[in-house]
Structures are given as structure tokens and as C-alpha cells.
Amino acid sequence: MNGYRSKQETEFKESWERTRVIVAVSLMPHLGKGKSRAITKIYPLPWDDEKGAEYAPIEHKKAVKEAESLWQKIDQKTKQ
């Protein structure tokens, strides 16, 4: 039973982590150039203290970097 409960808890947390990434990426264009904030500051979750303040899974970091590069490309196109 503990294994199943652990699986459910992991899936629950992963779902909220995905939500947090969506929120952070959605806010990026509104933060202003050169201003970035830690994802845990933008959308804190109760278990952040368990993992450390700057925790973000690798796939989330990758998604944030991809979004940043996308917005940089858009910024460059709008300047022309």
C-alpha cells in the first residue's frame, strides 16, 4: 500500500510542478527584459522547503530555457 500511495503523491506533485512551469512561462513576457525570478518565488508550493529553495526538475528548467529563447526571438523580430 505504501508504494501505491507514494506513486499517487509523486503524480500529484508532478502535476502541480507542471502547473507552476506553465504559470512561470506565461508570466515571462510581462516581467520585463533582464528581470527573471526563481520559479519557486513566482509560484511557491508547500513541498519546496523539502527540496530546497531553488529546486526545479531538469525538464522544467529545459522548458523555461526554451520559452526564454522563444521570447528572445520574438523580441528580435519585433525590433526589426
Beta strands, then each sheet from edge to edge (+ up, - down):
end
